[in-house]
Amino acid sequence: MVTKKEAGDNIVVYLKGRLDVHASGDVEKEINKILDENPSKNLIINLVDVEYMSSSGLRVLVATMRVLKSAGKSLKLSNLNPAVRKIFEVVELMDMFEIHETEEEALKN
C-alpha cells in the first residue's frame, strides 16, 4: 500500500489502492514513520495508483500537511487521477494543497 524513495531533499511516497476508512489508519502510521525517519525531508505523495479516496484519506493528507508545515517542510501531491482530483475539487481542497500533474514536475518545483 505504501512505498517510498528518496529524491534529493524529498521523499516520494507512493500510495496504492483504496484510501478509505479501512486503510487510512495504516497509511497514516506508515507516513508518520517515514516523517520520523526523515525529519529534514519534504514529502511528495504520488497518487497515481489510488483508485478511490474517502474523507478518511483526505484527513490523512491534511494531518500530514499540518505536521510538515509545523516542521517548516512542504507536502506536494502528484499524479491525481480524475476521480481523486474530483474529490479534491468537490470538497474545495485544490487550493489547500500544492498539486502537480506529474512527479517530475513536483520534484522540479
N, CA, C and O atoms as a MOPAC input file, in Angstrom:
PM7 MOZYME 1SCF
protein

 N      0.81300 1    -1.20400 1     0.00000 1
 C      0.00000 1     0.00000 1     0.00000 1
 C      0.85500 1     1.26600 1     0.00000 1
 O      0.52300 1     2.22800 1    -0.69300 1
 N      1.95500 1     1.28300 1     0.76900 1
 C      2.81500 1     2.46200 1     0.85200 1
 C      4.24400 1     2.05900 1     0.51300 1
 O      4.81800 1     1.18700 1     1.16500 1
 N      4.82100 1     2.69500 1    -0.50900 1
 C      6.23500 1     2.51600 1    -0.82400 1
 C      6.84400 1     3.91300 1    -0.91300 1
 O      6.12700 1     4.91000 1    -1.00100 1
 N      8.18800 1     3.97400 1    -0.88900 1
 C      8.84300 1     5.28300 1    -0.90100 1
 C     10.18400 1     5.21200 1    -1.58800 1
 O     10.76500 1     4.13900 1    -1.75500 1
 N     10.66700 1     6.38100 1    -1.98600 1
 C     12.03200 1     6.51500 1    -2.49400 1
 C     12.53500 1     7.89600 1    -2.12600 1
 O     11.75600 1     8.83500 1    -1.96900 1
 N     13.84700 1     8.00700 1    -1.99200 1
 C     14.45600 1     9.30800 1    -1.73700 1
 C     14.78600 1     9.96900 1    -3.05400 1
 O     15.19500 1     9.30600 1    -4.00800 1
 N     14.60900 1    11.27600 1    -3.10400 1
 C     14.93500 1    12.04900 1    -4.29900 1
 C     15.43900 1    13.42000 1    -3.84700 1
 O     14.66300 1    14.36800 1    -3.72200 1
 N     16.72800 1    13.50800 1    -3.60700 1
 C     17.30600 1    14.77400 1    -3.15100 1
 C     16.77900 1    15.15200 1    -1.77800 1
 O     16.91800 1    14.39400 1    -0.81800 1
 N     16.16900 1    16.34000 1    -1.69100 1
 C     15.61800 1    16.83600 1    -0.42700 1
 C     14.20900 1    16.31900 1    -0.16900 1
 O     13.54000 1    16.76000 1     0.76600 1
 N     13.76500 1    15.38800 1    -0.99400 1
 C     12.39200 1    14.89900 1    -0.91100 1
 C     12.33300 1    13.39800 1    -0.67500 1
 O     13.23400 1    12.64700 1    -1.04700 1
 N     11.25300 1    12.99600 1    -0.05100 1
 C     10.86600 1    11.59100 1    -0.01700 1
 C      9.59600 1    11.50800 1    -0.85900 1
 O      8.63000 1    12.22800 1    -0.60800 1
 N      9.60400 1    10.62600 1    -1.85600 1
 C      8.41400 1    10.40700 1    -2.66200 1
 C      7.71500 1     9.17100 1    -2.10800 1
 O      8.30700 1     8.09400 1    -2.02700 1
 N      6.45300 1     9.33600 1    -1.73000 1
 C      5.64900 1     8.25500 1    -1.17200 1
 C      4.60600 1     7.86300 1    -2.22100 1
 O      3.89800 1     8.71000 1    -2.76700 1
 N      4.53200 1     6.57500 1    -2.48300 1
 C      3.55500 1     6.05200 1    -3.44300 1
 C      2.46100 1     5.32100 1    -2.67600 1
 O      2.72400 1     4.37700 1    -1.93100 1
 N      1.23200 1     5.77900 1    -2.87400 1
 C      0.08600 1     5.11700 1    -2.26600 1
 C     -0.61700 1     4.30800 1    -3.34700 1
 O     -0.63700 1     4.69600 1    -4.51400 1
 N     -1.18900 1     3.18700 1    -2.95000 1
 C     -1.83200 1     2.30400 1    -3.92600 1
 C     -3.13700 1     1.76200 1    -3.37200 1
 O     -3.23600 1     1.44100 1    -2.18700 1
 N     -4.14100 1     1.66200 1    -4.24200 1
 C     -5.40200 1     1.04800 1    -3.86300 1
 C     -6.42800 1     2.04800 1    -3.40000 1
 O     -6.53700 1     3.14900 1    -3.94000 1
 N     -7.18300 1     1.65400 1    -2.38900 1
 C     -8.26800 1     2.48100 1    -1.85900 1
 C     -7.81600 1     3.14200 1    -0.56300 1
 O     -7.41000 1     2.46900 1     0.38400 1
 N     -7.89200 1     4.44800 1    -0.53800 1
 C     -7.53800 1     5.18500 1     0.67400 1
 C     -8.85100 1     5.52900 1     1.37600 1
 O     -9.36600 1     6.64200 1     1.27100 1
 N     -9.37600 1     4.52900 1     2.10000 1
 C    -10.67500 1     4.67300 1     2.75500 1
 C    -10.54000 1     4.42800 1     4.25000 1
 O     -9.42900 1     4.33100 1     4.77100 1
 N    -11.65700 1     4.32900 1     4.93100 1
 C    -11.65700 1     4.18900 1     6.38900 1
 C    -10.89100 1     2.94200 1     6.83400 1
 O    -10.31100 1     2.93100 1     7.92000 1
 N    -10.88200 1     1.90700 1     6.01800 1
 C    -10.19700 1     0.66600 1     6.38800 1
 C     -8.67900 1     0.77800 1     6.25100 1
 O     -7.94000 1     0.15100 1     7.01100 1
 N     -8.21700 1     1.56100 1     5.30100 1
 C     -6.77500 1     1.63900 1     5.02800 1
 C     -6.11100 1     2.87900 1     5.60200 1
 O     -4.89600 1     2.88700 1     5.80300 1
 N     -6.87900 1     3.92500 1     5.86900 1
 C     -6.25900 1     5.21200 1     6.19300 1
 C     -5.44300 1     5.19600 1     7.48400 1
 O     -4.42700 1     5.88400 1     7.56900 1
 N     -5.86200 1     4.43000 1     8.48400 1
 C     -5.09400 1     4.35800 1     9.73100 1
 C     -3.70600 1     3.78900 1     9.50600 1
 O     -2.72000 1     4.31800 1    10.01900 1
 N     -3.62900 1     2.70800 1     8.73800 1
 C     -2.32600 1     2.10100 1     8.43600 1
 C     -1.47400 1     3.02500 1     7.57500 1
 O     -0.26800 1     3.14200 1     7.78800 1
 N     -2.10000 1     3.67700 1     6.60600 1
 C     -1.36000 1     4.60600 1     5.74200 1
 C     -0.80300 1     5.75400 1     6.56900 1
 O      0.34800 1     6.15000 1     6.38800 1
 N     -1.61200 1     6.29100 1     7.47500 1
 C     -1.14800 1     7.39500 1     8.31600 1
 C      0.03200 1     6.96400 1     9.18600 1
 O      0.98400 1     7.72800 1     9.35000 1
 N     -0.01400 1     5.75300 1     9.74600 1
 C      1.10900 1     5.24500 1    10.54500 1
 C      2.37300 1     5.14700 1     9.70200 1
 O      3.45400 1     5.53200 1    10.14900 1
 N      2.23600 1     4.62600 1     8.47100 1
 C      3.39900 1     4.49000 1     7.58400 1
 C      3.98600 1     5.85300 1     7.23400 1
 O      5.20300 1     6.03600 1     7.25300 1
 N      3.11500 1     6.80500 1     6.91500 1
 C      3.59500 1     8.14700 1     6.57000 1
 C      4.27700 1     8.79500 1     7.77500 1
 O      5.33200 1     9.41000 1     7.62500 1
 N      3.69800 1     8.66900 1     8.95200 1
 C      4.31700 1     9.23600 1    10.15500 1
 C      5.67000 1     8.60600 1    10.43900 1
 O      6.59700 1     9.29000 1    10.87300 1
 N      5.78900 1     7.30500 1    10.19600 1
 C      7.07800 1     6.62500 1    10.36200 1
 C      8.10600 1     7.19300 1     9.38200 1
 O      9.25400 1     7.43700 1     9.75400 1
 N      7.69400 1     7.40100 1     8.13900 1
 C      8.59000 1     7.98200 1     7.13100 1
 C      9.02500 1     9.38500 1     7.56200 1
 O     10.19800 1     9.73700 1     7.43300 1
 N      8.09200 1    10.18100 1     8.07000 1
 C      8.42100 1    11.53500 1     8.52600 1
 C      9.38600 1    11.49900 1     9.70700 1
 O     10.32300 1    12.29500 1     9.77200 1
 N      9.15700 1    10.57600 1    10.64100 1
 C     10.04100 1    10.45000 1    11.80500 1
 C     11.45400 1    10.05400 1    11.39200 1
 O     12.43200 1    10.52100 1    11.97600 1
 N     11.55600 1     9.18900 1    10.38100 1
 C     12.86600 1     8.71100 1     9.91700 1
 C     13.58900 1     9.73100 1     9.03900 1
 O     14.80200 1     9.63100 1     8.84900 1
 N     12.85900 1    10.70700 1     8.50300 1
 C     13.42300 1    11.67300 1     7.56200 1
 C     12.98200 1    13.09300 1     7.91300 1
 O     12.30200 1    13.74300 1     7.12000 1
 N     13.36600 1    13.58000 1     9.10100 1
 C     12.83800 1    14.86600 1     9.56600 1
 C     13.27400 1    16.07100 1     8.73400 1
 O     12.63700 1    17.12200 1     8.80600 1
 N     14.33200 1    15.94700 1     7.95500 1
 C     14.80500 1    17.09200 1     7.17400 1
 C     14.29000 1    17.09300 1     5.74200 1
 O     14.66000 1    17.96600 1     4.95700 1
 N     13.44800 1    16.13700 1     5.39200 1
 C     12.99000 1    15.99500 1     4.00600 1
 C     11.57800 1    16.54700 1     3.81400 1
 O     10.74300 1    16.51500 1     4.71800 1
 N     11.34700 1    17.05000 1     2.61000 1
 C      9.99600 1    17.39600 1     2.17600 1
 C      9.33400 1    16.12300 1     1.66100 1
 O     10.01400 1    15.12900 1     1.40500 1
 N      8.02200 1    16.14800 1     1.51100 1
 C      7.29200 1    14.95600 1     1.10800 1
 C      6.51100 1    15.21900 1    -0.17300 1
 O      5.84500 1    16.24500 1    -0.31600 1
 N      6.60700 1    14.27800 1    -1.09400 1
 C      5.76000 1    14.26900 1    -2.28600 1
 C      4.96600 1    12.97900 1    -2.22200 1
 O      5.54100 1    11.89900 1    -2.09100 1
 N      3.65100 1    13.08300 1    -2.31200 1
 C      2.81100 1    11.88400 1    -2.32400 1
 C      2.27300 1    11.70800 1    -3.73300 1
 O      1.51300 1    12.53500 1    -4.23600 1
 N      2.68400 1    10.61200 1    -4.36100 1
 C      2.25900 1    10.26100 1    -5.71200 1
 C      1.00600 1     9.40500 1    -5.59200 1
 O      1.02800 1     8.32400 1    -5.00300 1
 N     -0.08700 1     9.90600 1    -6.16000 1
 C     -1.39100 1     9.24800 1    -6.02400 1
 C     -1.82300 1     8.51200 1    -7.29300 1
 O     -3.00700 1     8.22100 1    -7.46400 1
 N     -0.87800 1     8.21000 1    -8.17800 1
 C     -1.22800 1     7.60600 1    -9.46800 1
 C     -1.98900 1     6.28500 1    -9.31500 1
 O     -2.85600 1     5.98200 1   -10.13400 1
 N     -1.68500 1     5.50700 1    -8.29900 1
 C     -2.31400 1     4.19700 1    -8.12200 1
 C     -3.42200 1     4.19200 1    -7.07300 1
 O     -3.85900 1     3.12600 1    -6.64000 1
 N     -3.87900 1     5.37800 1    -6.66100 1
 C     -5.01300 1     5.45700 1    -5.72500 1
 C     -6.28700 1     5.50400 1    -6.55200 1
 O     -6.53400 1     6.46200 1    -7.28400 1
 N     -7.09300 1     4.45200 1    -6.42200 1
 C     -8.31000 1     4.36500 1    -7.23200 1
 C     -9.51200 1     5.02100 1    -6.56300 1
 O    -10.48700 1     5.37000 1    -7.22900 1
 N     -9.43900 1     5.18700 1    -5.24000 1
 C    -10.56100 1     5.75800 1    -4.50400 1
 C    -10.03300 1     6.41300 1    -3.24000 1
 O     -9.12600 1     5.89200 1    -2.59100 1
 N    -10.61200 1     7.56900 1    -2.89300 1
 C    -10.22200 1     8.23400 1    -1.65200 1
 C    -11.48300 1     8.73400 1    -0.95500 1
 O    -12.30100 1     9.43300 1    -1.55200 1
 N    -11.62400 1     8.36700 1     0.30600 1
 C    -12.76300 1     8.82800 1     1.10900 1
 C    -12.32200 1    10.00500 1     1.97300 1
 O    -11.17900 1    10.45600 1     1.90000 1
 N    -13.24300 1    10.48800 1     2.78400 1
 C    -12.90700 1    11.58200 1     3.70200 1
 C    -11.81400 1    11.16600 1     4.68200 1
 O    -11.04100 1    12.00700 1     5.14200 1
 N    -11.74400 1     9.87800 1     5.00300 1
 C    -10.66400 1     9.38600 1     5.87900 1
 C     -9.30800 1     9.57100 1     5.21900 1
 O     -8.33600 1     9.93800 1     5.87800 1
 N     -9.24500 1     9.32100 1     3.93500 1
 C     -7.99800 1     9.53100 1     3.19600 1
 C     -7.62100 1    10.99500 1     3.13600 1
 O     -6.45300 1    11.34900 1     3.29400 1
 N     -8.60700 1    11.84800 1     2.90800 1
 C     -8.34100 1    13.28900 1     2.90300 1
 C     -7.83000 1    13.74900 1     4.26000 1
 O     -6.93400 1    14.59000 1     4.33900 1
 N     -8.39600 1    13.20200 1     5.32500 1
 C     -7.95600 1    13.56500 1     6.67400 1
 C     -6.47700 1    13.23300 1     6.86900 1
 O     -5.73900 1    14.01400 1     7.47100 1
 N     -6.04300 1    12.08000 1     6.36400 1
 C     -4.63000 1    11.69700 1     6.47100 1
 C     -3.75100 1    12.72800 1     5.77200 1
 O     -2.72000 1    13.13100 1     6.31100 1
 N     -4.15000 1    13.15700 1     4.58100 1
 C     -3.34600 1    14.12700 1     3.83900 1
 C     -3.31400 1    15.48400 1     4.54000 1
 O     -2.26800 1    16.13100 1     4.58500 1
 N     -4.44300 1    15.91800 1     5.08300 1
 C     -4.48700 1    17.19000 1     5.81800 1
 C     -3.61100 1    17.10900 1     7.06100 1
 O     -2.85800 1    18.03900 1     7.35300 1
 N     -3.70500 1    16.00100 1     7.79500 1
 C     -2.88900 1    15.82900 1     9.00500 1
 C     -1.40300 1    15.81500 1     8.65100 1
 O     -0.59100 1    16.41300 1     9.35800 1
 N     -1.04900 1    15.14100 1     7.56800 1
 C      0.35200 1    15.08300 1     7.13200 1
 C      0.85100 1    16.47600 1     6.77000 1
 O      1.96600 1    16.85300 1     7.12900 1
 N      0.03200 1    17.23400 1     6.06500 1
 C      0.42000 1    18.58900 1     5.68900 1
 C      0.65900 1    19.44500 1     6.92600 1
 O      1.61700 1    20.21700 1     6.96600 1
 N     -0.19000 1    19.32100 1     7.92500 1
 C     -0.02500 1    20.11100 1     9.15300 1
 C      1.27400 1    19.76300 1     9.87200 1
 O      1.97500 1    20.65200 1    10.35500 1
 N      1.59300 1    18.47900 1     9.94600 1
 C      2.84100 1    18.04000 1    10.58800 1
 C      4.04100 1    18.63400 1     9.85000 1
 O      4.96400 1    19.16100 1    10.47200 1
 N      4.02000 1    18.54500 1     8.53800 1
 C      5.14300 1    19.06500 1     7.74800 1
 C      5.25200 1    20.57600 1     7.85700 1
 O      6.35500 1    21.10400 1     7.99600 1
 N      4.12500 1    21.28400 1     7.79500 1
 C      4.16400 1    22.75300 1     7.90700 1
 C      4.72600 1    23.18100 1     9.24700 1
 O      5.50500 1    24.13200 1     9.31800 1
 N      4.33900 1    22.48500 1    10.31600 1
 C      4.83900 1    22.86500 1    11.64300 1
 C      6.34000 1    22.62000 1    11.76200 1
 O      7.00500 1    23.22300 1    12.60400 1
 N      6.87700 1    21.73100 1    10.91500 1
 C      8.31700 1    21.46100 1    10.90200 1
 C      9.03800 1    22.29800 1     9.84500 1
 O     10.24200 1    22.13800 1     9.64200 1
 N      8.30300 1    23.19200 1     9.17000 1
 C      8.91200 1    24.02900 1     8.14200 1
 C      9.18400 1    23.29600 1     6.84500 1
 O     10.02800 1    23.71900 1     6.05400 1
 N      8.48100 1    22.20800 1     6.62000 1
 C      8.66700 1    21.39900 1     5.41300 1
 C      7.41100 1    21.45300 1     4.56000 1
 O      6.37200 1    21.95000 1     4.99500 1
 N      7.51700 1    20.93200 1     3.33100 1
 C      6.36800 1    21.02800 1     2.42900 1
 C      5.82400 1    19.65300 1     2.04400 1
 O      6.51900 1    18.63800 1     2.09900 1
 N      4.56700 1    19.67000 1     1.65500 1
 C      3.90100 1    18.48700 1     1.11700 1
 C      3.38800 1    18.84400 1    -0.26600 1
 O      2.68500 1    19.83900 1    -0.44300 1
 N      3.74700 1    18.02000 1    -1.24600 1
 C      3.23400 1    18.16900 1    -2.60400 1
 C      2.51700 1    16.87900 1    -2.97400 1
 O      2.92200 1    15.79300 1    -2.56100 1
 N      1.44900 1    17.00800 1    -3.75400 1
 C      0.73000 1    15.85300 1    -4.26700 1
 C      0.92700 1    15.80800 1    -5.77200 1
 O      0.97600 1    16.84500 1    -6.43300 1
 N      1.03900 1    14.58800 1    -6.31500 1
 C      1.17600 1    14.47700 1    -7.76400 1
 C      0.34900 1    13.32400 1    -8.29400 1
 O     -0.06900 1    12.43000 1    -7.55700 1
 N      0.12700 1    13.37600 1    -9.59800 1
 C     -0.49200 1    12.28100 1   -10.34400 1
 C     -1.88600 1    11.90200 1    -9.84100 1
 O     -2.19800 1    10.72000 1    -9.69400 1
 N     -2.71500 1    12.90300 1    -9.58100 1
 C     -4.09100 1    12.61100 1    -9.16300 1
 C     -4.87800 1    12.13200 1   -10.37400 1
 O     -4.91900 1    12.81500 1   -11.39700 1
 N     -5.50300 1    10.96100 1   -10.26500 1
 C     -6.35400 1    10.50900 1   -11.36400 1
 C     -7.63700 1    11.34000 1   -11.34600 1
 O     -7.91100 1    12.01600 1   -10.35500 1
 N     -8.42700 1    11.30300 1   -12.42200 1
 C     -9.62200 1    12.16100 1   -12.48900 1
 C    -10.59800 1    11.96500 1   -11.31900 1
 O    -11.17300 1    12.94300 1   -10.84200 1
 N    -10.79400 1    10.75200 1   -10.85600 1
 C    -11.73900 1    10.50800 1    -9.76100 1
 C    -11.25100 1    11.14400 1    -8.46100 1
 O    -12.03800 1    11.75100 1    -7.73500 1
 N     -9.96200 1    11.00800 1    -8.16400 1
 C     -9.39900 1    11.59700 1    -6.94000 1
 C     -9.37000 1    13.11700 1    -7.05700 1
 O     -9.68600 1    13.81900 1    -6.09700 1
 N     -8.99300 1    13.62800 1    -8.22500 1
 C     -8.98100 1    15.08600 1    -8.43800 1
 C    -10.37800 1    15.65500 1    -8.20000 1
 O    -10.51500 1    16.72100 1    -7.59900 1
 N    -11.41000 1    14.96300 1    -8.65900 1
 C    -12.79000 1    15.42100 1    -8.49300 1
 C    -13.14800 1    15.55500 1    -7.01300 1
 O    -13.83900 1    16.49600 1    -6.62300 1
 N    -12.68100 1    14.61700 1    -6.19200 1
 C    -12.93100 1    14.68400 1    -4.74400 1
 C    -12.30900 1    15.95400 1    -4.16600 1
 O    -12.94500 1    16.65000 1    -3.37400 1
 N    -11.07300 1    16.25800 1    -4.55700 1
 C    -10.41000 1    17.47500 1    -4.07900 1
 C    -11.18300 1    18.71700 1    -4.51400 1
 O    -11.30500 1    19.67500 1    -3.75100 1
 N    -11.70600 1    18.69900 1    -5.74400 1
 C    -12.47000 1    19.84500 1    -6.23600 1
 C    -13.78800 1    19.99700 1    -5.48000 1
 O    -14.16100 1    21.10500 1    -5.09400 1
 N    -14.48800 1    18.88900 1    -5.27000 1
 C    -15.80000 1    18.93400 1    -4.61200 1
 C    -15.69100 1    19.46900 1    -3.18800 1
 O    -16.52200 1    20.26800 1    -2.75500 1
 N    -14.66900 1    19.02800 1    -2.46300 1
 C    -14.52500 1    19.48200 1    -1.07000 1
 C    -13.63400 1    20.73200 1    -0.96100 1
 O    -13.25000 1    21.14800 1     0.13200 1
 N    -13.31900 1    21.31500 1    -2.12800 1
 C    -12.59100 1    22.57500 1    -2.21200 1
 C    -11.23800 1    22.54100 1    -1.51000 1
 O    -10.89700 1    23.43600 1    -0.73700 1
 N    -10.47600 1    21.48500 1    -1.79800 1
 C     -9.12300 1    21.36800 1    -1.23300 1
 C     -8.02600 1    21.60600 1    -2.26900 1
 O     -6.84300 1    21.47800 1    -1.95400 1
 N     -8.40100 1    21.94600 1    -3.49000 1
 C     -7.39000 1    22.15400 1    -4.53800 1
 C     -6.41100 1    23.26600 1    -4.15500 1
 O     -5.21800 1    23.17100 1    -4.44600 1
 N     -6.91200 1    24.31800 1    -3.50300 1
 C     -6.05000 1    25.44300 1    -3.13300 1
 C     -5.27100 1    25.18700 1    -1.84700 1
 O     -4.28500 1    25.87200 1    -1.57200 1
 N     -5.70300 1    24.21800 1    -1.06900 1
 C     -5.03500 1    23.93900 1     0.19800 1
 C     -3.72300 1    23.17200 1    -0.02300 1
 O     -2.77200 1    23.31500 1     0.74600 1
 N     -3.68900 1    22.37300 1    -1.06600 1
 C     -2.51700 1    21.54500 1    -1.35300 1
 C     -1.77800 1    22.05300 1    -2.58200 1
 O     -2.36800 1    22.65600 1    -3.47800 1
 N     -0.47600 1    21.79600 1    -2.60400 1
 C      0.31600 1    22.05200 1    -3.80200 1
 C      0.21600 1    20.78900 1    -4.66000 1
 O      0.77700 1    19.74900 1    -4.31400 1
 N     -0.50100 1    20.89000 1    -5.77700 1
 C     -0.79300 1    19.72800 1    -6.60700 1
 C     -0.10600 1    19.87000 1    -7.95000 1
 O     -0.20200 1    20.90800 1    -8.60500 1
 N      0.59300 1    18.81000 1    -8.35700 1
 C      1.31600 1    18.78400 1    -9.63100 1
 C      0.79400 1    17.65200 1   -10.48800 1
 O      0.36600 1    16.61400 1    -9.98300 1
 N      0.83600 1    17.86800 1   -11.80300 1
 C      0.37200 1    16.83700 1   -12.73700 1
 C      1.23300 1    15.58300 1   -12.67000 1
 O      0.71800 1    14.46600 1   -12.71800 1
 N      2.56000 1    15.77100 1   -12.55800 1
 C      3.48100 1    14.63100 1   -12.56700 1
 C      4.44100 1    14.71400 1   -11.38000 1
 O      4.64000 1    15.77300 1   -10.78500 1
 N      5.02000 1    13.57600 1   -11.06200 1
 C      6.03800 1    13.52900 1   -10.00500 1
 C      7.25600 1    14.35600 1   -10.40700 1
 O      7.85000 1    15.03800 1    -9.57200 1
 N      7.62600 1    14.29600 1   -11.67600 1
 C      8.79600 1    15.04200 1   -12.16200 1
 C      8.60400 1    16.54300 1   -11.95600 1
 O      9.53100 1    17.24900 1   -11.56000 1
 N      7.39000 1    17.02000 1   -12.23100 1
 C      7.07000 1    18.43900 1   -12.04500 1
 C      7.16100 1    18.80800 1   -10.55700 1
 O      7.67800 1    19.87000 1   -10.21000 1
 N      6.66400 1    17.94000 1    -9.69500 1
 C      6.72100 1    18.20100 1    -8.24500 1
 C      8.17300 1    18.25500 1    -7.76800 1
 O      8.51200 1    19.07200 1    -6.91100 1
 N      9.01700 1    17.40600 1    -8.30500 1
 C     10.43100 1    17.39200 1    -7.90800 1
 C     11.15900 1    18.63900 1    -8.36100 1
 O     12.08100 1    19.08900 1    -7.68100 1
 N     10.77200 1    19.21000 1    -9.48500 1
 C     11.44400 1    20.40500 1   -10.02100 1
 C     11.10200 1    21.66300 1    -9.24400 1
 O     11.94500 1    22.54700 1    -9.09700 1
 N      9.87000 1    21.75700 1    -8.74300 1
 C      9.39800 1    22.98800 1    -8.11300 1
 C      9.64500 1    23.03500 1    -6.63100 1
 O      9.29500 1    24.01800 1    -5.97700 1

